[in-house]
Amino acid sequence: MNLRQLVTKPTRITTNTESLLDVILASPNSSVQDSGIINRPISDHLVVFVNLKVKPPKTTLQYINPRIYRNYSAEVFTRDLANEADSFLSPDVNSKLDTLNDVLPVLF
């Protein structure tokens, strides 16, 4: 598998023994910045940690289509919706949305 062990010191220390129980395995070309153990006197078992070099996720472009209401006319809007009223009676929501999207760009 071509992995390497990052923790090399014992992770469980008792009065009689020292054992390496916890392992962190990583590929040689991984993005590991630092690794090791933290000694906490609460237990005979030491904490294992690893710090990764992680790049922030790339943001995706978001395109916004603004609508300009400079030439808006409520009467024209109402008339165009009335002409398409039969299409809005369909039980299919997607066809209603398609009809509305077809009518709106003409108005604005």
SULZIDA-V85697 format. One record per backbone hydrogen bond with DSSP energy under -0.5 kcal/mol. CO is the residue of the C=O (numbers start at 1). NH is the residue of the N-H. E is the energy in kcal/mol with one decimal. If there is no record, write none. Layout:
co->CO nh->NH e->E
co->CO nh->NH e->E
This chain:
co->2 nh->28 e->-0.8
co->4 nh->26 e->-2.0
co->6 nh->8 e->-0.6
co->11 nh->46 e->-3.7
co->12 nh->14 e->-0.5
co->12 nh->19 e->-2.6
co->17 nh->14 e->-2.9
co->19 nh->11 e->-2.0
co->19 nh->12 e->-2.2
co->19 nh->21 e->-1.0
co->24 nh->6 e->-2.7
co->26 nh->4 e->-3.0
co->27 nh->30 e->-1.9
co->31 nh->33 e->-0.5
co->31 nh->53 e->-3.8
co->34 nh->51 e->-3.6
co->36 nh->49 e->-2.5
co->38 nh->40 e->-0.7
co->38 nh->47 e->-2.0
co->40 nh->43 e->-1.1
co->44 nh->13 e->-2.5
co->44 nh->46 e->-0.5
co->47 nh->38 e->-2.7
co->49 nh->36 e->-2.0
co->51 nh->33 e->-3.2
co->51 nh->34 e->-1.6
co->52 nh->54 e->-1.1
co->61 nh->63 e->-0.5
co->64 nh->66 e->-0.8
co->67 nh->69 e->-0.6
co->69 nh->72 e->-1.2
co->73 nh->77 e->-2.3
co->74 nh->78 e->-2.5
co->75 nh->79 e->-2.3
co->76 nh->80 e->-2.6
co->77 nh->81 e->-2.2
co->78 nh->82 e->-2.2
co->79 nh->83 e->-2.0
co->80 nh->84 e->-1.1
co->82 nh->85 e->-1.2
co->84 nh->87 e->-0.9
co->84 nh->88 e->-1.0
co->85 nh->88 e->-0.5
co->86 nh->89 e->-0.9
co->87 nh->90 e->-1.0
co->91 nh->93 e->-0.6
co->92 nh->96 e->-1.5
co->93 nh->97 e->-2.3
co->94 nh->98 e->-2.3
co->95 nh->99 e->-2.1
co->96 nh->100 e->-2.4
co->97 nh->101 e->-2.6
co->98 nh->102 e->-1.8
co->99 nh->103 e->-1.8
co->100 nh->104 e->-2.6
co->101 nh->105 e->-1.1
co->103 nh->106 e->-0.5
co->103 nh->107 e->-1.0
co->104 nh->107 e->-0.7
co->104 nh->108 e->-1.5
